[in-house]
C-alpha cells in the first residue's frame, strides 16, 4: 500500500458576496506552484477536490457548486498605484481543469479584507476606524477594482447590519468600484451592436446583447426561450434539456463574441462567457419564500454559471447587468423600461440587488467608466490546507 505524505499550505477560507473560496498568498504556495502552469493547476484541483465524478468534492474544500469551487491567489502588486494583485481560478467540479479566463466579482469583495489581514497592504494607509481604500489589480482581466473596507479598532470590520440576499447572516458592507470594466482590452460590445441576431441551431434566431463588462456575458429575453424570468434553481438545474439548450446558446454566443473559434471549444472555457436571461418585473417568490413585488425592482435577471442556474447572482455578471442597463437600447435596458439609467435594482432567485454604472458615448462608441455594487465578506477559517504530495 502506498504511503504518500501530505504537505501543509497556509490558506484562508473566506466568503465573499454569495461565493466561498480558498485564498492563498502567492509566496505561501509550494515553489513549483508559484508560477502559472500544470503544477499550480494540479495543486488547486487537489485542494478543492476535483475532478470528482460523483460531483460532490467530498475529498476537498469545494462545495460542489460553481459558487464554492473557487480559488484566489494574492501578492503585493506589481502595478504602480495598486496595493495587491488578485488572480482568480474557477475550478471545474467534474473535469481536470482550472479556468483562468475571468474574474469572480463576489470574491472580489473578500480580496481587500484578506489583503489587509495578511499584511499585503501598507499599514500606514489604514485608518484605525473608518474606511480603508484598497486598490486591487485584477490580473485575469487586467483591470482595477477599488474596495472600500470598513475598519474598527485597527482591524477589518467583518460583522454588521448589511444584508445581502443570498447570504443568510448580515455583515459589514463593502463597496466595490470596478473601473473601466470592459473585459481585457476588448470592445464593450465585441460585435459592435447593442442587440444581435444570434442564430443557434435547434433553438432559432434569438435577440442577444453580448457585452464585455465585468465578465463577457450573453443576455437573451426570457420569453424568447420559454421562460418568465421568475425561475428558481430547480426549474432549470433539474432539466437536462434546458441546461443543454443554455450551453448551446452560450457556445454559439462565445463564437460570435470572438472568445472561441469553434463551438466545441466552449467545453474548455466554462467560466466565460456567462449566459443570462432578462424579463420585465413581476411579483415572484424567492428561493427562501420571500415575496418580491414588481414595484421593488426594475427588471428580472437569471444567470447561469459553470452550466447551472446561479442561486443568486455572480458579482461579475452584476457588473455586466449594471453596464448594459446604463446603455439605452440593450435588452437589459429595455427590460428595465428603457431610457438613461445610472442604477437598477434587479430581482434574482434569492432576492434583489442594486447596481450602478457610469456610461457615456465617445465618437459613437459606448464606454463604461465605472460600475459599482455593495457586498460583504468574512473569514470562515484560517490555517493550513493539506494535500497529498503527489499532486504534481
C-alpha positions as CSV (number, residue, x, y, z in Angstrom):
1,X,0.0,0.0,0.0
2,X,1.4,3.4,-1.0
3,X,2.0,5.9,1.8
4,X,2.1,9.4,0.3
5,X,2.8,12.1,2.9
6,X,0.7,15.3,3.0
7,X,2.0,18.8,2.7
8,X,0.6,21.8,4.5
9,X,-0.1,25.0,2.6
10,X,-1.1,28.2,4.5
11,X,-4.6,29.1,3.4
12,X,-7.7,31.1,4.4
13,X,-11.3,30.0,3.7
14,X,-13.5,33.1,3.0
15,X,-16.9,34.1,2.0
16,X,-17.1,36.9,-0.4
17,X,-20.6,38.1,-1.5
18,X,-22.5,34.9,-2.4
19,X,-19.4,32.8,-3.1
20,X,-16.8,31.0,-1.0
21,X,-13.2,30.2,-1.9
22,X,-9.8,29.2,-0.7
23,X,-7.4,32.2,-0.5
24,X,-3.6,31.9,-0.8
25,X,-0.7,34.3,-0.6
26,X,1.5,33.6,-3.7
27,X,4.7,33.1,-1.7
28,X,3.0,30.6,0.6
29,X,2.4,28.2,-2.3
30,X,5.0,25.4,-3.0
31,X,7.7,26.9,-5.1
32,X,6.7,24.9,-8.2
33,X,3.1,26.3,-7.9
34,X,4.2,29.9,-7.6
35,X,4.2,30.1,-11.4
36,X,1.3,29.5,-13.8
37,X,1.1,26.0,-15.2
38,X,0.3,22.4,-14.7
39,X,1.7,22.1,-11.2
40,X,-0.3,25.1,-9.9
41,X,-3.5,23.8,-11.5
42,X,-2.9,20.3,-10.1
43,X,-2.5,21.7,-6.6
44,X,-5.7,23.8,-6.8
45,X,-7.6,20.9,-8.2
46,X,-6.5,18.7,-5.3
47,X,-7.3,21.4,-2.7
48,X,-10.8,21.8,-4.0
49,X,-11.4,18.1,-4.6
50,X,-11.6,17.9,-8.3
51,X,-12.2,16.3,-10.7
52,X,-14.9,14.4,-8.9
53,X,-17.1,12.0,-11.0
54,X,-19.6,12.0,-8.1
55,X,-19.9,15.8,-8.4
56,X,-19.6,16.3,-4.6
57,X,-16.0,17.3,-4.0
58,X,-16.1,15.3,-0.7
59,X,-12.3,14.9,-0.7
60,X,-11.6,18.6,-0.8
61,X,-12.6,22.1,0.2
62,X,-15.1,22.7,-2.7
63,X,-18.8,22.8,-2.1
64,X,-19.8,21.1,-5.4
65,X,-21.3,24.3,-6.9
66,X,-19.8,27.0,-9.1
67,X,-20.1,29.4,-6.2
68,X,-18.0,27.3,-3.9
69,X,-15.4,25.8,-6.3
70,X,-13.1,28.8,-6.3
71,X,-9.5,29.7,-5.5
72,X,-7.7,33.1,-5.1
73,X,-4.0,33.9,-5.2
74,X,-2.8,37.3,-3.9
75,X,0.5,39.0,-3.8
76,X,1.8,42.5,-3.4
77,X,1.1,44.4,-6.5
78,X,3.5,44.6,-9.4
79,X,1.5,47.5,-10.8
80,X,2.1,51.2,-9.9
81,X,-0.5,52.8,-7.6
82,X,-2.0,49.4,-6.7
83,X,-1.8,47.5,-3.4
84,X,-2.4,43.9,-4.4
85,X,-2.5,41.6,-7.4
86,X,-5.5,39.3,-7.5
87,X,-5.7,36.2,-9.5
88,X,-8.8,34.1,-9.6
89,X,-9.1,30.4,-10.6
90,X,-12.5,28.8,-11.2
91,X,-12.1,25.1,-10.5
92,X,-14.2,22.7,-12.6
93,X,-16.1,20.2,-10.4
94,X,-16.0,17.1,-12.7
95,X,-13.3,17.9,-15.1
96,X,-9.5,18.3,-14.5
97,X,-9.0,21.9,-15.3
98,X,-8.9,25.4,-13.7
99,X,-10.4,28.2,-15.8
100,X,-8.4,31.4,-15.6
101,X,-10.4,33.3,-18.2
102,X,-12.3,35.7,-16.0
103,X,-12.8,37.3,-12.6
104,X,-15.1,36.5,-9.7
105,X,-16.9,39.6,-8.6
106,X,-18.3,38.1,-5.4
107,X,-14.9,37.0,-4.2
108,X,-13.5,40.4,-5.2
109,X,-15.3,41.6,-2.0
110,X,-13.1,39.4,0.1
111,X,-9.8,40.4,-1.6
112,X,-9.3,43.7,0.1
113,X,-10.1,42.3,3.5
114,X,-7.7,39.3,3.0
115,X,-5.0,41.7,1.8
116,X,-5.3,43.7,5.0
117,X,-5.5,40.7,7.2
118,X,-2.4,39.1,5.6
119,X,-0.2,42.2,5.6
120,X,-0.2,42.9,1.9
121,X,-1.4,46.5,2.4
122,X,0.9,49.1,3.9
123,X,-0.4,49.7,7.5
124,X,0.4,53.5,7.1
125,X,-2.6,53.8,4.8
126,X,-5.0,52.0,7.0
127,X,-7.2,54.1,9.4
128,X,-7.8,53.0,13.0
129,X,-11.5,53.5,12.4
130,X,-13.4,54.4,9.2
131,X,-13.0,53.2,5.6
132,X,-9.8,51.8,4.1
133,X,-9.3,52.1,0.4
134,X,-7.6,49.1,-1.2
135,X,-6.6,49.3,-4.9
136,X,-6.7,45.9,-6.5
137,X,-5.2,44.8,-9.8
138,X,-7.4,42.1,-11.2
139,X,-4.8,40.0,-13.0
140,X,-7.1,37.8,-15.0
141,X,-8.7,40.7,-16.9
142,X,-6.1,43.4,-16.2
143,X,-8.4,45.9,-14.6
144,X,-8.6,47.9,-11.4
145,X,-11.1,47.3,-8.6
146,X,-11.3,49.7,-5.7
147,X,-12.5,48.1,-2.5
148,X,-13.8,50.3,0.4
149,X,-13.2,48.2,3.5
150,X,-14.7,49.2,6.9
151,X,-12.1,49.3,9.8
152,X,-12.8,49.2,13.5
153,X,-10.0,49.3,16.2
154,X,-7.3,48.9,13.6
155,X,-8.8,45.7,12.1
156,X,-11.1,44.8,9.3
157,X,-14.7,45.0,10.5
158,X,-16.5,41.9,9.4
159,X,-19.8,41.9,11.3
160,X,-22.5,44.5,10.8
161,X,-26.1,45.1,9.7
162,X,-25.7,45.0,5.9
163,X,-28.0,42.3,4.4
164,X,-27.2,40.7,1.1
165,X,-29.9,38.5,-0.5
166,X,-28.4,35.0,-1.0
167,X,-26.4,35.2,2.3
168,X,-28.1,34.1,5.5
169,X,-26.5,36.4,8.1
170,X,-25.8,40.2,8.0
171,X,-22.3,41.5,7.9
172,X,-20.3,44.7,7.3
173,X,-20.9,46.4,3.9
174,X,-18.0,46.6,1.4
175,X,-18.4,48.9,-1.5
176,X,-16.7,47.8,-4.8
177,X,-15.9,50.0,-7.7
178,X,-14.9,48.3,-11.0
179,X,-13.0,50.8,-13.1
180,X,-13.3,50.6,-16.9
181,X,-14.9,47.2,-16.5
182,X,-14.8,46.1,-20.2
183,X,-13.1,42.7,-20.0
184,X,-9.4,42.8,-21.0
185,X,-8.6,45.0,-23.9
186,X,-11.7,44.1,-25.9
187,X,-14.6,46.3,-27.0
188,X,-17.5,46.8,-24.7
189,X,-19.7,45.3,-27.4
190,X,-17.5,42.9,-29.3
191,X,-19.8,42.7,-32.3
192,X,-20.3,46.5,-32.4
193,X,-24.1,46.1,-31.9
194,X,-26.3,46.6,-28.8
195,X,-28.5,43.8,-30.0
196,X,-27.5,41.0,-32.3
197,X,-29.4,38.2,-34.1
198,X,-27.8,35.1,-32.6
199,X,-28.5,32.0,-34.7
200,X,-28.4,28.8,-32.6
201,X,-29.2,25.6,-34.5
202,X,-32.1,23.8,-32.9
203,X,-33.1,26.8,-30.9
204,X,-33.6,29.5,-33.5
205,X,-32.6,33.1,-34.0
206,X,-32.5,35.0,-30.7
207,X,-32.1,38.6,-29.9
208,X,-29.0,38.9,-27.8
209,X,-27.0,41.6,-26.1
210,X,-23.4,40.5,-25.8
211,X,-21.3,42.7,-23.6
212,X,-17.8,42.6,-22.2
213,X,-18.2,44.3,-18.8
214,X,-17.1,42.6,-15.6
215,X,-17.2,39.3,-17.5
216,X,-18.2,38.5,-21.0
217,X,-22.0,38.0,-20.8
218,X,-24.7,37.0,-23.3
219,X,-28.2,38.3,-22.4
220,X,-31.4,37.0,-24.1
221,X,-35.0,37.6,-23.4
222,X,-36.7,35.1,-21.1
223,X,-39.8,34.9,-23.3
224,X,-37.8,34.1,-26.4
225,X,-36.6,30.8,-24.8
226,X,-39.8,29.9,-23.0
227,X,-39.2,31.4,-19.5
228,X,-40.7,34.1,-17.4
229,X,-37.6,35.4,-15.5
230,X,-39.0,34.2,-12.2
231,X,-37.5,30.7,-12.3
232,X,-35.6,29.3,-9.3
233,X,-32.8,26.8,-9.5
234,X,-34.8,23.6,-9.6
235,X,-36.7,24.8,-12.7
236,X,-33.5,24.9,-14.7
237,X,-30.9,22.7,-13.0
238,X,-33.2,19.6,-12.8
239,X,-33.9,19.9,-16.6
240,X,-31.2,18.3,-18.7
241,X,-32.7,19.6,-21.9
242,X,-32.8,23.2,-20.6
243,X,-29.1,23.0,-19.5
244,X,-28.1,21.7,-22.8
245,X,-30.0,24.5,-24.6
246,X,-28.4,27.1,-22.5
247,X,-24.9,25.7,-23.1
248,X,-25.6,25.6,-26.8
249,X,-26.6,29.3,-26.8
250,X,-23.6,30.1,-24.7
251,X,-21.2,28.3,-27.1
252,X,-22.6,30.0,-30.2
253,X,-22.6,33.3,-28.5
254,X,-18.9,32.8,-27.5
255,X,-18.0,32.3,-31.1
256,X,-19.9,35.5,-32.2
257,X,-18.1,37.4,-29.4
258,X,-14.8,36.2,-30.7
259,X,-13.9,34.4,-27.5
260,X,-13.5,31.0,-29.2
261,X,-13.2,29.9,-32.9
262,X,-15.5,26.9,-32.8
263,X,-18.4,25.9,-30.7
264,X,-16.8,22.7,-29.4
265,X,-14.1,24.8,-27.7
266,X,-16.7,26.1,-25.2
267,X,-16.3,22.9,-23.1
268,X,-12.8,24.0,-22.2
269,X,-14.0,27.6,-21.3
270,X,-16.7,27.0,-18.8
271,X,-16.2,30.2,-16.7
272,X,-16.7,32.6,-19.6
273,X,-18.9,33.8,-21.2
274,X,-21.9,33.8,-18.9
275,X,-25.4,33.3,-20.2
276,X,-28.3,35.2,-18.7
277,X,-32.0,35.9,-19.4
278,X,-34.0,39.0,-18.6
279,X,-37.6,40.0,-18.3
280,X,-39.8,42.9,-17.2
281,X,-40.6,43.0,-13.5
282,X,-43.4,40.9,-12.0
283,X,-44.2,39.6,-8.5
284,X,-42.4,36.4,-7.5
285,X,-41.3,34.3,-4.6
286,X,-37.6,33.9,-3.9
287,X,-35.9,30.6,-3.0
288,X,-36.3,31.4,0.7
289,X,-40.0,32.1,0.3
290,X,-39.8,35.8,0.5
291,X,-42.2,37.8,-1.7
292,X,-40.6,40.3,-4.1
293,X,-43.1,42.7,-5.7
294,X,-42.8,44.1,-9.2
295,X,-42.7,47.6,-7.6
296,X,-39.5,46.8,-5.8
297,X,-37.4,46.1,-8.9
298,X,-36.6,47.4,-12.3
299,X,-36.2,44.0,-14.1
300,X,-35.7,40.3,-13.5
301,X,-32.4,38.5,-14.3
302,X,-31.4,34.9,-14.1
303,X,-27.9,33.8,-14.9
304,X,-26.0,30.5,-15.3
305,X,-22.5,29.8,-14.1
306,X,-20.5,26.7,-14.9
307,X,-23.5,25.2,-16.6
308,X,-26.0,25.7,-13.7
309,X,-28.5,28.4,-12.8
310,X,-26.9,30.5,-10.0
311,X,-28.6,30.7,-6.7
312,X,-28.3,34.5,-6.6
313,X,-26.1,36.5,-9.0
314,X,-22.5,36.3,-9.9
315,X,-20.7,39.6,-9.0
316,X,-19.1,39.9,-12.4
317,X,-22.5,39.3,-14.1
318,X,-23.9,42.0,-11.8
319,X,-21.3,44.4,-13.3
320,X,-22.4,43.3,-16.8
321,X,-26.0,44.0,-15.8
322,X,-25.2,47.4,-14.5
323,X,-23.3,48.3,-17.6
324,X,-25.9,47.0,-20.0
325,X,-28.7,48.7,-18.1
326,X,-27.0,52.1,-18.3
327,X,-26.9,52.0,-22.1
328,X,-30.2,52.7,-23.9
329,X,-31.2,50.1,-26.4
330,X,-29.7,46.9,-24.9
331,X,-32.0,44.0,-23.9
332,X,-31.2,44.7,-20.2
333,X,-32.0,48.4,-20.5
334,X,-35.3,47.7,-22.4
335,X,-36.4,45.1,-19.8
336,X,-35.8,47.8,-17.2
337,X,-38.1,50.2,-19.1
338,X,-35.5,51.9,-21.4
339,X,-34.1,55.4,-21.2
340,X,-31.0,56.7,-19.4
341,X,-30.2,54.9,-16.1
342,X,-27.4,55.3,-13.6
343,X,-28.6,52.4,-11.5
344,X,-31.1,49.5,-11.4
345,X,-32.4,47.1,-8.8
346,X,-32.9,43.6,-10.3
347,X,-34.6,40.5,-9.0
348,X,-32.7,37.2,-8.9
349,X,-33.5,33.8,-7.4
350,X,-32.5,34.8,-3.8
351,X,-33.9,38.4,-3.8
352,X,-32.8,41.7,-5.1
353,X,-29.6,43.6,-5.8
354,X,-28.9,47.3,-6.6
355,X,-26.1,48.0,-9.0
356,X,-24.9,51.2,-10.8
357,X,-22.7,52.2,-13.7
358,X,-21.5,55.4,-15.4
359,X,-21.7,55.1,-19.2
360,X,-21.0,57.6,-22.0
361,X,-20.7,57.7,-25.7
362,X,-17.4,58.7,-27.3
363,X,-17.2,59.1,-31.0
364,X,-20.2,56.9,-31.5
365,X,-18.9,54.1,-29.2
366,X,-20.3,53.4,-25.7
367,X,-17.8,53.1,-22.8
368,X,-18.4,52.4,-19.1
369,X,-16.0,54.2,-16.8
370,X,-17.1,52.7,-13.5
371,X,-19.6,50.1,-12.2
372,X,-20.3,49.7,-8.5
373,X,-22.1,47.5,-6.0
374,X,-22.1,46.6,-2.3
375,X,-21.1,43.1,-1.0
376,X,-19.8,41.7,2.2
377,X,-17.1,39.3,3.2
378,X,-16.0,37.2,6.2
379,X,-13.1,34.8,7.2
380,X,-14.6,31.4,7.8
381,X,-11.4,29.5,8.7
382,X,-7.7,30.1,8.6
383,X,-4.6,27.9,9.0
384,X,-3.4,25.3,6.5
385,X,-4.9,23.2,3.9
386,X,-3.4,19.7,3.4
387,X,-2.9,17.8,0.2
388,X,-1.1,14.6,-0.6
389,X,2.4,15.3,-2.0
390,X,1.6,13.6,-5.3
391,X,-0.4,16.4,-6.9
392,X,2.4,17.3,-9.3
